[in-house]
Amino acid sequence: MGLDIHTIEVAPGSNPTAQPDRVAFAILPNVANVAGGSANTAVATAITGLQLPANYTVEVTPNQDATAFVTAKTQTGFTVNLAPRQTTSTLAAGTFDVTIFA
């Protein structure tokens, strides 16, 4: 069962010129991350093998008490970095969810 979309509205102030004829998204649920080695240690997970446009947005939802940021964006992937929210905490091995919008 597909989603039949008839109208997509572009919000004022946004810039859809990178792909003016389409909106694309991808969902990567439950991507595994390794545990941090000690308190306040961030971990990085490379996401590779994708086919992405030159401009896209990545949203990350950590499934533990952490902050997330993305680095090294290319058209074939990027790196998700997780850092403990509390400086005295250590990241556990776990998962995070990724949504990509283009």
DSSP file (Angstrom, degrees, kcal/mol; ACC not computed):
  #  RESIDUE AA STRUCTURE BP1 BP2  ACC     N-H-->O    O-->H-N    N-H-->O    O-->H-N    TCO  KAPPA ALPHA  PHI   PSI    X-CA   Y-CA   Z-CA
    1    1 A M              0   0    0      0, 0.0     2,-0.2     0, 0.0     0, 0.0   0.000 360.0 360.0 360.0 120.2    0.0    0.0    0.0
    2    2 A G        -     0   0    0      1,-0.0     2,-0.7     0, 0.0     0, 0.0  -0.454 360.0-109.2 -96.7 171.0    1.6    3.2   -1.1
    3    3 A L        -     0   0    0     -2,-0.2     2,-0.9     2,-0.0    -1,-0.0  -0.907  26.8-149.0-102.3 115.3    1.0    6.8   -0.1
    4    4 A D        -     0   0    0     -2,-0.7     2,-0.5     2,-0.0     0, 0.0  -0.759  17.5-172.0 -90.3 104.2   -0.7    8.8   -2.8
    5    5 A I        +     0   0    0     -2,-0.9     3,-0.1     1,-0.1    -2,-0.0  -0.851  16.3 170.4-101.9 127.5    0.5   12.4   -2.5
    6    6 A H        +     0   0    0     -2,-0.5     2,-0.4     1,-0.3    -1,-0.1   0.739  66.2  28.2-104.1 -30.8   -1.2   15.0   -4.6
    7    7 A T        -     0   0    0      2,-0.0     2,-0.5     0, 0.0    -1,-0.3  -0.996  53.2-172.4-138.5 134.3    0.2   18.3   -3.3
    8    8 A I        -     0   0    0     -2,-0.4     2,-0.5    -3,-0.1    -3,-0.0  -0.994  16.5-153.3-122.8 124.4    3.4   19.2   -1.6
    9    9 A E        -     0   0    0     -2,-0.5     2,-0.6     0, 0.0    -2,-0.0  -0.835   6.4-143.4-100.5 131.6    3.6   22.7   -0.2
   10   10 A V        -     0   0    0     -2,-0.5     3,-0.1     4,-0.0    -2,-0.0  -0.836  24.7-123.7 -94.6 122.6    7.0   24.4    0.1
   11   11 A A    >   -     0   0    0     -2,-0.6     3,-1.9     1,-0.1    -1,-0.0  -0.348  32.8 -97.0 -66.0 141.3    7.2   26.5    3.3
   12   12 A P  T 3  S+     0   0    0      0, 0.0    -1,-0.1     0, 0.0     3,-0.1  -0.316 110.0  27.0 -57.1 138.1    8.0   30.2    2.8
   13   13 A G  T 3  S+     0   0    0      1,-0.4     2,-0.1    -3,-0.1    -2,-0.1   0.230  94.3 115.4  93.5 -14.6   11.7   30.9    3.4
   14   14 A S    <   -     0   0    0     -3,-1.9    -1,-0.4     1,-0.0    -4,-0.0  -0.428  60.7-136.0 -85.2 167.2   12.9   27.4    2.4
   15   15 A N    >   +     0   0    0     -2,-0.1     3,-0.6    -3,-0.1    -1,-0.0  -0.789  29.8 165.1-127.3  88.2   15.1   26.7   -0.6
   16   16 A P  G >   +     0   0    0      0, 0.0     3,-0.9     0, 0.0     6,-0.2   0.224  44.7 110.2 -86.9  17.0   14.0   23.7   -2.6
   17   17 A T  G 3   +     0   0    0      1,-0.2     4,-0.1     2,-0.1    -2,-0.0   0.686  62.0  72.0 -69.3 -17.0   16.1   24.5   -5.6
   18   18 A A  G <  S+     0   0    0     -3,-0.6    -1,-0.2     1,-0.3    36,-0.1   0.907 124.3   5.6 -64.3 -39.8   18.5   21.6   -5.1
   19   19 A Q  S X  S+     0   0    0     -3,-0.9     3,-1.5     3,-0.1    -1,-0.3  -0.617  75.7 171.2-139.9  75.5   15.8   19.2   -6.2
   20   20 A P  T 3  S+     0   0    0      0, 0.0    -3,-0.1     0, 0.0    -2,-0.1   0.658  75.3  51.8 -67.5 -14.9   12.9   21.3   -7.4
   21   21 A D  T 3  S+     0   0    0     -4,-0.1     2,-0.3     1,-0.1    -4,-0.1   0.380 113.5  24.7-103.8   5.2   10.9   18.4   -8.9
   22   22 A R    <   -     0   0    0     -3,-1.5     2,-0.4    -6,-0.2    -3,-0.1  -0.997  53.9-141.0-161.3 160.6   10.9   16.0   -5.9
   23   23 A V        -     0   0    0     -2,-0.3     2,-0.4    -3,-0.0    78,-0.0  -1.000  28.1-171.5-124.0 129.1   11.1   15.5   -2.2
   24   24 A A        +     0   0    0     -2,-0.4    78,-2.9    -5,-0.0     2,-0.3  -0.925   8.0 172.9-122.9 147.0   13.0   12.4   -1.1
   25   25 A F  E     -A  101   0A   0     -2,-0.4     2,-0.3    76,-0.2    76,-0.2  -0.991  11.2-164.2-148.1 157.0   13.4   10.8    2.3
   26   26 A A  E     -A  100   0A   0     74,-1.9    74,-2.8    -2,-0.3     2,-0.5  -0.990   8.6-151.1-138.7 146.0   15.0    7.7    3.8
   27   27 A I  E     -A   99   0A   0     -2,-0.3    72,-0.2    72,-0.2    -2,-0.0  -0.982   9.8-177.0-121.3 125.0   14.5    6.1    7.2
   28   28 A L  E     -A   98   0A   0     70,-3.3    70,-2.2    -2,-0.5     3,-0.5  -0.840  16.9-169.5-119.5  90.2   17.3    4.1    8.8
   29   29 A P  E     +     0   0A   0      0, 0.0    68,-0.2     0, 0.0    -2,-0.0  -0.481  59.4   9.6 -82.8 152.0   15.9    2.6   12.1
   30   30 A N  E    S-     0   0A   0      1,-0.2     2,-0.4    -2,-0.2    67,-0.2   0.863  70.9-179.7  54.1  48.9   17.9    0.9   14.8
   31   31 A V  E     -A   96   0A   0     65,-3.0    65,-1.7    -3,-0.5    -1,-0.2  -0.681  29.6-120.2 -77.3 129.4   21.5    1.7   13.5
   32   32 A A  E     -A   95   0A   0     -2,-0.4     2,-0.3    63,-0.2    63,-0.3  -0.451  28.9-170.1 -76.6 141.0   23.9    0.1   16.0
   33   33 A N  E     -A   94   0A   0     61,-2.6    61,-1.6    -2,-0.2     2,-0.1  -0.954  21.1-119.8-124.7 150.6   26.5    2.2   17.9
   34   34 A V        -     0   0    0     -2,-0.3     2,-0.2    59,-0.2    60,-0.1  -0.361  37.2 -94.7 -80.0 165.9   29.4    1.0   20.0
   35   35 A A        -     0   0    0     58,-0.1    57,-0.2    -2,-0.1     2,-0.2  -0.497  39.4-107.3 -78.4 150.4   29.8    1.8   23.6
   36   36 A G        -     0   0    0     55,-1.7     7,-0.1    -2,-0.2    57,-0.1  -0.502  21.6-132.3 -73.1 148.7   31.8    4.7   24.8
   37   37 A G  S    S-     0   0    0      5,-0.2     2,-0.3    -2,-0.2    -1,-0.1   0.755  77.9 -12.4 -76.5 -24.9   35.1    3.8   26.4
   38   38 A S  S >  S-     0   0    0     51,-0.1     3,-1.5     4,-0.1    53,-0.4  -0.938  97.1 -46.0-161.4 178.8   34.7    6.0   29.4
   39   39 A A  T 3  S+     0   0    0     -2,-0.3    51,-0.3     1,-0.3    49,-0.1  -0.274 121.3   8.6 -58.4 139.3   32.7    8.9   30.9
   40   40 A N  T 3  S+     0   0    0     49,-3.2     2,-0.5    46,-0.4    -1,-0.3   0.706  92.0 140.9  63.8  24.4   32.1   11.8   28.5
   41   41 A T    <   -     0   0    0     -3,-1.5    50,-0.5    48,-0.3    -1,-0.2  -0.870  41.7-144.7-100.8 125.6   33.5    9.9   25.5
   42   42 A A        -     0   0    0     -2,-0.5     2,-0.3    41,-0.1    41,-0.2  -0.458   8.4-148.5 -81.5 157.6   31.7   10.3   22.2
   43   43 A V  E     -C   82   0B   0     39,-2.4    39,-2.8    -2,-0.1     2,-0.4  -0.954   4.2-148.3-125.8 149.5   31.3    7.6   19.6
   44   44 A A  E     -C   81   0B   0     -2,-0.3     2,-0.5    37,-0.2    37,-0.2  -0.948   7.9-168.7-120.7 138.0   31.2    7.9   15.8
   45   45 A T  E     -C   80   0B   0     35,-2.7    35,-2.8    -2,-0.4     2,-0.4  -0.983  15.9-141.4-127.3 119.5   29.3    5.6   13.4
   46   46 A A  E     -C   79   0B   0     -2,-0.5     2,-0.6    33,-0.2    33,-0.2  -0.652   8.1-159.0 -81.1 131.8   29.9    5.9    9.7
   47   47 A I  E     +C   78   0B   0     31,-3.4    31,-1.9    -2,-0.4     2,-0.2  -0.964  28.8 163.3-108.6 116.5   26.8    5.5    7.5
   48   48 A T        +     0   0    0     -2,-0.6    29,-0.2    29,-0.2    31,-0.0  -0.736  36.3  55.6-130.6 173.5   27.9    4.5    4.0
   49   49 A G  S    S+     0   0    0     27,-0.3     2,-0.2     1,-0.2    28,-0.2   0.684  73.3 134.2  78.4  19.1   26.7    3.0    0.7
   50   50 A L        -     0   0    0     26,-2.4     2,-0.5    -3,-0.2    -1,-0.2  -0.540  52.9-139.6 -96.6 164.6   23.9    5.6    0.1
   51   51 A Q        +     0   0    0     -2,-0.2    25,-0.2    25,-0.0    24,-0.1  -0.891  39.3 163.5-122.7  97.7   23.0    7.5   -3.0
   52   52 A L        -     0   0    0     23,-3.1     4,-0.1    -2,-0.5    25,-0.0  -0.794  38.1-110.2-117.5 154.2   22.2   11.0   -1.8
   53   53 A P        -     0   0    0      0, 0.0    -1,-0.1     0, 0.0   -34,-0.1  -0.241  42.5 -99.0 -71.2 172.3   21.8   14.4   -3.6
   54   54 A A  S    S+     0   0    0      1,-0.2     2,-0.5   -36,-0.1    -2,-0.0   0.844 111.6  43.9 -63.1 -34.0   24.4   17.1   -3.0
   55   55 A N  S    S+     0   0    0     47,-0.1     2,-0.3    20,-0.0    -1,-0.2  -0.959  73.1 137.8-118.8 125.5   22.2   18.8   -0.4
   56   56 A Y        -     0   0    0     -2,-0.5     2,-0.4    -4,-0.1    46,-0.2  -0.976  40.6-125.0-156.6 165.5   20.2   16.9    2.3
   57   57 A T  E     -B  101   0A   0     44,-3.2    44,-2.6    -2,-0.3     2,-0.5  -0.935  16.2-155.9-118.9 140.5   19.3   17.1    5.9
   58   58 A V  E     -B  100   0A   0     -2,-0.4     2,-0.5    42,-0.2    42,-0.2  -0.970   4.7-168.5-118.7 127.1   19.9   14.4    8.5
   59   59 A E  E     -B   99   0A   0     40,-3.0    40,-2.5    -2,-0.5     2,-0.4  -0.963   9.3-165.6-111.7 130.5   17.9   14.0   11.7
   60   60 A V  E     -B   98   0A   0     -2,-0.5    38,-0.2    38,-0.2     8,-0.2  -0.960  10.5-167.0-120.9 133.0   19.2   11.6   14.4
   61   61 A T  E     -B   97   0A   0     36,-2.7    36,-2.4    -2,-0.4     2,-0.2  -0.933  15.9-148.9-116.2 105.3   17.3   10.3   17.3
   62   62 A P  E     -B   96   0A   0      0, 0.0    34,-0.2     0, 0.0     4,-0.1  -0.500   7.8-143.9 -70.0 141.6   19.6    8.6   19.9
   63   63 A N  S    S+     0   0    0     32,-1.7     2,-0.3    -2,-0.2    32,-0.1  -0.070  82.0  44.6 -97.6  33.0   17.9    5.8   21.8
   64   64 A Q  S    S-     0   0    0      2,-0.1     2,-1.9    30,-0.1    27,-0.1  -0.930 112.3 -66.0-157.7 176.2   19.7    6.7   25.0
   65   65 A D  S    S+     0   0    0     -2,-0.3    20,-1.4    19,-0.0    21,-0.4  -0.480  90.8 111.6 -75.2  84.3   20.5    9.8   26.9
   66   66 A A  E     -D   84   0B   0     -2,-1.9     2,-0.3    18,-0.2    -2,-0.1  -0.956  62.5-122.9-149.1 161.6   22.9   11.4   24.4
   67   67 A T  E     -D   83   0B   0     16,-2.9    16,-2.4    -2,-0.3     2,-0.4  -0.804  28.5-151.0-104.2 155.3   23.2   14.3   22.0
   68   68 A A  E     +D   82   0B   0     -2,-0.3     2,-0.3    14,-0.2    14,-0.2  -0.964  17.7 171.3-130.3 144.1   23.8   13.7   18.3
   69   69 A F  E     -D   81   0B   0     12,-2.0    12,-3.1    -2,-0.4     2,-0.4  -0.985  23.7-131.0-147.1 156.3   25.5   15.6   15.5
   70   70 A V  E     +D   80   0B   0     -2,-0.3     2,-0.3    10,-0.2    10,-0.2  -0.875  26.7 169.4-113.0 136.7   26.4   14.7   11.9
   71   71 A T  E     +D   79   0B   0      8,-2.4     8,-2.9    -2,-0.4    -2,-0.0  -0.846  53.0  36.6-133.5 171.4   29.8   15.3   10.2
   72   72 A A  E     -     0   0B   0     -2,-0.3     2,-0.3     6,-0.2    -1,-0.1   0.851  69.9-172.4  55.7  44.2   31.6   14.3    7.0
   73   73 A K  E     +     0   0B   0      5,-0.2     2,-0.2    -3,-0.1     5,-0.2  -0.532  14.6 155.6 -71.7 128.3   28.5   14.5    4.8
   74   74 A T  E >   -D   77   0B   0      3,-3.0     3,-0.6    -2,-0.3     0, 0.0  -0.781  58.9 -94.6-134.8-178.7   29.0   13.3    1.2
   75   75 A Q  T 3  S+     0   0    0     -2,-0.2   -23,-3.1     1,-0.2     3,-0.1   0.534 124.7  46.8 -79.1  -4.6   26.7   11.9   -1.5
   76   76 A T  T 3  S-     0   0    0      1,-0.3   -26,-2.4   -25,-0.2   -27,-0.3   0.410 125.1 -52.6-114.0  -0.5   27.4    8.4   -0.3
   77   77 A G  E <   - D   0  74B   0     -3,-0.6    -3,-3.0   -29,-0.2    -1,-0.3  -0.990  44.2-130.3 160.5-165.9   27.1    8.8    3.4
   78   78 A F  E     -C   47   0B   0    -31,-1.9   -31,-3.4    -2,-0.3     2,-0.5  -0.941  26.5-100.5-166.7 175.1   27.9   10.7    6.6
   79   79 A T  E     -CD  46  71B   0     -8,-2.9    -8,-2.4    -2,-0.3     2,-0.5  -0.963  22.4-151.6-117.1 130.3   29.1   10.1   10.2
   80   80 A V  E     -CD  45  70B   0    -35,-2.8   -35,-2.7    -2,-0.5     2,-0.5  -0.887  13.1-162.2 -98.9 126.2   26.8   10.2   13.2
   81   81 A N  E     -CD  44  69B   0    -12,-3.1   -12,-2.0    -2,-0.5     2,-0.4  -0.935   3.0-166.0-110.7 128.1   28.4   11.2   16.4
   82   82 A L  E     -CD  43  68B   0    -39,-2.8   -39,-2.4    -2,-0.5   -14,-0.2  -0.940   6.3-177.2-113.0 136.1   26.8   10.5   19.8
   83   83 A A  E     - D   0  67B   0    -16,-2.4   -16,-2.9    -2,-0.4   -41,-0.1  -0.989  34.6-103.5-130.5 140.4   28.0   12.2   22.9
   84   84 A P  E     - D   0  66B   0      0, 0.0   -18,-0.2     0, 0.0     7,-0.1  -0.362  22.8-140.0 -60.1 139.3   26.7   11.6   26.5
   85   85 A R  S    S+     0   0    0    -20,-1.4     2,-0.4     2,-0.0   -19,-0.1   0.871  90.6  54.6 -69.5 -36.1   24.4   14.4   27.6
   86   86 A Q  S >  S-     0   0    0    -21,-0.4     3,-1.8     1,-0.1   -46,-0.4  -0.835  83.0-136.3 -98.5 135.4   25.9   14.3   31.1
   87   87 A T  T 3  S+     0   0    0     -2,-0.4    -1,-0.1     1,-0.3    -2,-0.0   0.702 105.6  52.4 -65.5 -18.1   29.7   14.7   31.4
   88   88 A T  T 3  S+     0   0    0    -49,-0.1    -1,-0.3   -48,-0.1     2,-0.2   0.436  94.0  96.1 -95.1   0.2   29.8   11.9   34.0
   89   89 A S    <   -     0   0    0     -3,-1.8   -49,-3.2   -50,-0.1     2,-0.4  -0.549  60.8-147.0 -92.9 155.9   27.9    9.4   31.8
   90   90 A T        -     0   0    0    -51,-0.3     2,-0.2    -2,-0.2   -51,-0.2  -0.975  23.8-116.9-118.6 134.7   29.2    6.7   29.5
   91   91 A L        -     0   0    0    -50,-0.5   -55,-1.7    -2,-0.4     2,-0.2  -0.464  26.8-141.6 -69.9 139.0   27.4    5.7   26.3
   92   92 A A        -     0   0    0    -57,-0.2     2,-0.2    -2,-0.2   -59,-0.1  -0.626  29.8 -94.1 -91.9 157.2   26.1    2.2   26.2
   93   93 A A  S    S+     0   0    0     -2,-0.2     2,-0.2   -58,-0.1   -59,-0.2  -0.563  78.7 113.8 -63.7 135.6   26.2    0.0   23.1
   94   94 A G  E     -A   33   0A   0    -61,-1.6   -61,-2.6    -2,-0.2     2,-0.3  -0.777  56.9 -76.3-171.0-147.0   22.8    0.6   21.5
   95   95 A T  E     -A   32   0A   0    -63,-0.3   -32,-1.7    -2,-0.2     2,-0.3  -0.915  21.1-163.7-138.9 164.1   21.0    2.1   18.6
   96   96 A F  E     -AB  31  62A   0    -65,-1.7   -65,-3.0    -2,-0.3     2,-0.4  -0.960  20.6-126.7-141.6 159.5   19.9    5.4   17.0
   97   97 A D  E     - B   0  61A   0    -36,-2.4   -36,-2.7    -2,-0.3     2,-0.4  -0.872  19.8-159.8-110.1 142.2   17.4    6.2   14.3
   98   98 A V  E     -AB  28  60A   0    -70,-2.2   -70,-3.3    -2,-0.4     2,-0.4  -0.970   8.6-173.7-124.3 135.2   18.2    8.3   11.2
   99   99 A T  E     -AB  27  59A   0    -40,-2.5   -40,-3.0    -2,-0.4     2,-0.4  -0.999  10.0-161.1-124.4 131.5   15.8   10.2    8.9
  100  100 A I  E     -AB  26  58A   0    -74,-2.8   -74,-1.9    -2,-0.4     2,-0.4  -0.943   5.4-170.7-115.5 131.2   17.2   11.8    5.8
  101  101 A F  E      AB  25  57A   0    -44,-2.6   -44,-3.2    -2,-0.4   -76,-0.2  -0.963 360.0 360.0-120.8 136.9   15.3   14.5    3.9
  102  102 A A              0   0    0    -78,-2.9   -77,-0.2    -2,-0.4   -80,-0.1   0.318 360.0 360.0-143.2 360.0   16.3   15.9    0.5
